[in-house]
Amino acid sequence: MVAALAFAGPGQEPAVREVSPTPVQPGQVRVSVEAASVNGIDASVATGRLWDVLPHTFPVVLGRDLAGTVQEVGEGVRTFTPGQRVTGAITSMDLGIGTGTIAQSVTVDAGILTPVPVGVSSPRAAAVGLAAVTARDLIAALQISADDVVFVSGATGGVGTYAVQLAVAAGATVLATARPGDAADFVRSLGTALVVDYTDPASAGAAVAPWGVTAIVHAAGDAASLAALLPSGGRLASALGVTAEQVGRADITVIPVVAAAHPAKLSTLLADVACGRLKVPVTRTYPLERAADAVADFAAHKLGKLVVEVG
Ligand SMILES: NC(=O)c1ccc[n+]([C@@H]2O[C@H](COP(=O)([O-])OP(=O)(O)OC[C@H]3O[C@@H](n4cnc5c(N)ncnc54)[C@H](OP(=O)(O)O)[C@@H]3O)[C@@H](O)[C@H]2O)c1
């Protein structure tokens, strides 16, 4: 048995409990998990309100990102060997048995894994995962260049902190949302030209307008209000699945983005982390026994990424 942050059944709270390890099938790898980070999907599942929406089998283990060590490889797996340090992100929304990563071990398809570069700790590797790939896909969808003025809404979260950095790295001028105080300082440290207090929408709009925003990363907030900041021909990419119809603007491009966590993308992002080009915004870590707190804290004005240290 392995300890995991799991729902035993509907109507129960997620708690650290013993679950059976999933057998390793051909093409799969069992990873001894050292760290797993928390994402929006975990917080949503933890509410217990998605059982009618997502396919699942109890016990449902939370967690989509992982970093750890290969324990066992299935038939046909030639890319990984036991003892190798690996990381990966599960993007499937199927919460079948053994698919969560906040656990002492998890069995995953070898195709989602990539090696962890030397010098990158497991907590940092686990915090890249889904959030950084989503940010990368948002920035790619917007085709951000040095000519852009990009407004990142939700810049204090996991996706947003990576999106800010990737847009800055592309040479763009970046404006980003944050509450005043520590959150604003945090976002400023990532290279933003202007921090916008989203809790005061009227002054936020007035502060942003003179900058001539050309593109918007939508990781939080009201998409229609954000789209109103764009001129005709502007672009908005949404991590929340918002479409052009929903924002009511036919004269701008709106791209709903669903992250595709291909290992090659993760590998590139991890290489940037290893050489210091990309900061991993881990602001708090939790031992496995406190994993339920990590998921609860996710929705409580935290900054950046929260990580559960399992090993
Ligand atoms: N499409 C995909 O494939 C994909 C993948 C990953 C995540 N997502 C989604 O992308 C979104 C962001 O994910 P995440 O992991 O970065 O979540 P997160 O860490 O919770 O980040 C959201 C951030 O937005 C801030 N915020 C809340 N309301 C805001 C508003 N009105 N305007 C501006 N900022 C606001 C929050 O800060 P406060 O503390 O101030 O509330 C928080 O820091 C989530 O909805 C998640 O489900 C989608």
The ligand as an SDF file (V2000), in Angstrom:
LIG
                    3D

 48 52  0  0  0  0  0  0  0  0999 V2000
   -6.4770   25.3130  -19.9790 N   0  0  0  0  0  0  0  0  0  0  0  0
   -5.6500   24.5310  -19.3250 C   0  0  0  0  0  0  0  0  0  0  0  0
   -5.1250   23.5610  -19.8590 O   0  0  0  0  0  0  0  0  0  0  0  0
   -5.2970   24.8990  -17.9060 C   0  0  0  0  0  0  0  0  0  0  0  0
   -4.1800   24.3470  -17.2860 C   0  0  0  0  0  0  0  0  0  0  0  0
   -3.8550   24.7880  -16.0040 C   0  0  0  0  0  0  0  0  0  0  0  0
   -4.6690   25.7210  -15.3690 C   0  0  0  0  0  0  0  0  0  0  0  0
   -5.7770   26.1770  -15.9980 N   0  0  0  0  0  0  0  0  0  0  0  0
   -6.6490   27.1740  -15.3760 C   0  0  0  0  0  0  0  0  0  0  0  0
   -5.9510   28.4090  -15.4500 O   0  0  0  0  0  0  0  0  0  0  0  0
   -6.3130   29.2250  -14.3470 C   0  0  0  0  0  0  0  0  0  0  0  0
   -5.0510   29.6850  -13.6350 C   0  0  0  0  0  0  0  0  0  0  0  0
   -4.4000   28.5480  -13.0860 O   0  0  0  0  0  0  0  0  0  0  0  0
   -3.3410   28.7190  -11.9120 P   0  0  0  0  0  0  0  0  0  0  0  0
   -2.8280   27.3870  -11.6000 O   0  0  0  0  0  0  0  0  0  0  0  0
   -2.3890   29.8010  -12.2450 O   0  0  0  0  0  0  0  0  0  0  0  0
   -4.3280   29.2250  -10.7400 O   0  0  0  0  0  0  0  0  0  0  0  0
   -3.9540   30.1260   -9.5190 P   0  0  0  0  0  0  0  0  0  0  0  0
   -2.5820   29.7590   -9.0650 O   0  0  0  0  0  0  0  0  0  0  0  0
   -5.0750   30.0810   -8.5430 O   0  0  0  0  0  0  0  0  0  0  0  0
   -3.8540   31.5880  -10.1340 O   0  0  0  0  0  0  0  0  0  0  0  0
   -4.9030   32.4590  -10.3110 C   0  0  0  0  0  0  0  0  0  0  0  0
   -4.4270   33.8030   -9.7650 C   0  0  0  0  0  0  0  0  0  0  0  0
   -5.3450   34.7870  -10.1970 O   0  0  0  0  0  0  0  0  0  0  0  0
   -5.5440   35.7220   -9.1540 C   0  0  0  0  0  0  0  0  0  0  0  0
   -6.8680   36.3170   -9.3630 N   0  0  0  0  0  0  0  0  0  0  0  0
   -8.0540   35.9430   -8.8310 C   0  0  0  0  0  0  0  0  0  0  0  0
   -9.0360   36.7060   -9.3300 N   0  0  0  0  0  0  0  0  0  0  0  0
   -8.4550   37.5740  -10.1990 C   0  0  0  0  0  0  0  0  0  0  0  0
   -8.9540   38.6150  -11.0330 C   0  0  0  0  0  0  0  0  0  0  0  0
  -10.2390   38.9360  -11.0660 N   0  0  0  0  0  0  0  0  0  0  0  0
   -8.0640   39.2810  -11.8060 N   0  0  0  0  0  0  0  0  0  0  0  0
   -6.7460   38.9740  -11.7810 C   0  0  0  0  0  0  0  0  0  0  0  0
   -6.2110   38.0140  -11.0020 N   0  0  0  0  0  0  0  0  0  0  0  0
   -7.0800   37.3200  -10.2230 C   0  0  0  0  0  0  0  0  0  0  0  0
   -5.4120   34.9190   -7.8790 C   0  0  0  0  0  0  0  0  0  0  0  0
   -4.8800   35.7540   -6.8980 O   0  0  0  0  0  0  0  0  0  0  0  0
   -5.6360   36.2690   -5.5930 P   0  0  0  0  0  0  0  0  0  0  0  0
   -4.8510   35.7330   -4.4830 O   0  0  0  0  0  0  0  0  0  0  0  0
   -5.5070   37.7320   -5.6820 O   0  0  0  0  0  0  0  0  0  0  0  0
   -7.0480   35.7580   -5.6190 O   0  0  0  0  0  0  0  0  0  0  0  0
   -4.3860   33.8470   -8.2530 C   0  0  0  0  0  0  0  0  0  0  0  0
   -3.0810   34.2260   -7.8690 O   0  0  0  0  0  0  0  0  0  0  0  0
   -7.2360   28.3580  -13.4670 C   0  0  0  0  0  0  0  0  0  0  0  0
   -8.5780   28.6920  -13.7590 O   0  0  0  0  0  0  0  0  0  0  0  0
   -6.9200   26.9450  -13.8940 C   0  0  0  0  0  0  0  0  0  0  0  0
   -7.9960   26.0590  -13.6720 O   0  0  0  0  0  0  0  0  0  0  0  0
   -6.1010   25.7930  -17.2430 C   0  0  0  0  0  0  0  0  0  0  0  0
  1  2  1  0
  2  3  2  0
  2  4  1  0
  4  5  1  0
  4 48  2  0
  5  6  2  0
  6  7  1  0
  7  8  2  0
  8  9  1  0
  8 48  1  0
  9 10  1  0
  9 46  1  0
 10 11  1  0
 11 12  1  0
 11 44  1  0
 12 13  1  0
 13 14  1  0
 14 15  2  0
 14 16  1  0
 14 17  1  0
 17 18  1  0
 18 19  2  0
 18 20  1  0
 18 21  1  0
 21 22  1  0
 22 23  1  0
 23 24  1  0
 23 42  1  0
 24 25  1  0
 25 26  1  0
 25 36  1  0
 26 27  1  0
 26 35  1  0
 27 28  2  0
 28 29  1  0
 29 30  1  0
 29 35  2  0
 30 31  1  0
 30 32  2  0
 32 33  1  0
 33 34  2  0
 34 35  1  0
 36 37  1  0
 36 42  1  0
 37 38  1  0
 38 39  2  0
 38 40  1  0
 38 41  1  0
 42 43  1  0
 44 45  1  0
 44 46  1  0
 46 47  1  0
M  CHG  2   8   1  16  -1
M  END
$$$$
